[in-house]
Amino acid sequence: MSKLLSHLRFSATLLCLLLLAACQTMGGPGLIQSEVTAELSTEAAGSIAADMVGRLAEHIGPGSTTIALRGNEIVFGSALVASLREKGYAVVTDQAANQAAVEPLAYSIDPFEDGVLVRISTLKVELTRMYTLGTTGTTGAAGAVPASPLSVMQRRSAGGS
């Protein structure tokens, strides 16, 4: 009897652990939570956004894609929206993102070593790059300079093989 009870306790515990593990999934299929934990100047946010949007355009074409921006960080979020629109993307915010032809986009910027680690994530591609913050060009503006190659992770579409 005690073996049976012990086996049932173990099974119940295992079932609870499996159910809890299933709750640890991300908010969307493969999308990160938009978050900026590094301090950025307006100039640095603008130069990072322009570079990352230029790279995003190589994978998801502007003109026919509407981007649903997930996140509302004021400095980088504003720079990202401006860069996306300048490149030819239509941009909507969280509350207007219920269309089928909309590509959700999330971002994160975290301090890392002597710079920041930037990640732009969509359902099709995830771009990651390290930037060094500091003065750029002859103006001495406090911008950002790429400090690593671009890391690209292609995602398979839900209907793909």
C-alpha positions, 0 to 999 in steps of 0.5 A, spaced: 500 500 500 505 504 501 509 503 495 502 505 491 501 511 495 509 513 494 508 512 486 501 516 486 505 522 490 511 521 485 506 521 479 502 527 481 509 531 483 511 530 476 504 532 473 505 538 477 512 540 474 510 538 467 504 543 468 508 548 471 514 548 465 508 549 460 507 555 463 514 558 462 513 559 454 514 566 451 508 571 450 508 569 442 511 564 438 518 566 438 517 573 440 521 577 446 518 582 451 520 589 448 524 592 454 530 597 454 534 596 460 540 600 458 540 608 458 541 611 451 541 618 448 536 620 443 542 620 438 544 613 440 537 610 439 537 614 432 543 611 430 541 604 432 534 604 430 537 606 423 542 601 422 537 595 425 531 597 420 536 597 414 538 590 416 531 588 417 529 591 410 534 586 407 529 580 410 522 583 411 521 588 405 518 595 406 512 597 402 508 591 403 509 590 410 505 593 416 509 592 423 506 592 429 510 595 434 510 591 441 513 596 446 512 603 448 519 605 450 520 613 449 527 614 447 528 607 443 521 606 441 520 613 438 527 612 434 525 605 431 518 608 429 521 614 425 526 609 422 521 604 420 516 609 417 522 613 413 524 606 410 517 605 408 514 601 413 507 602 415 507 602 423 501 600 428 501 600 435 499 594 440 492 596 440 491 596 432 495 589 431 489 585 429 490 584 422 492 578 418 498 582 414 501 585 420 508 583 422 509 583 430 516 586 432 519 586 439 526 589 441 530 589 447 536 593 449 541 591 454 547 593 457 553 588 455 560 589 457 562 596 454 556 597 450 549 595 449 546 588 446 540 590 441 535 585 439 530 586 434 525 580 433 519 578 428 516 572 427 520 571 421 527 573 423 531 575 429 537 580 429 542 581 434 548 586 434 552 589 439 553 597 439 559 601 443 556 608 445 560 614 444 561 620 440 561 619 432 563 622 426 566 629 426 560 632 430 562 629 436 554 627 437 553 621 442 551 616 438 552 608 437 557 604 433 556 597 431 561 593 435 560 586 432 557 583 426 550 582 425 547 575 428 541 573 424 536 567 426 531 566 420 525 563 423 520 557 419 513 560 418 508 556 421 506 553 414 513 552 412 516 545 412 
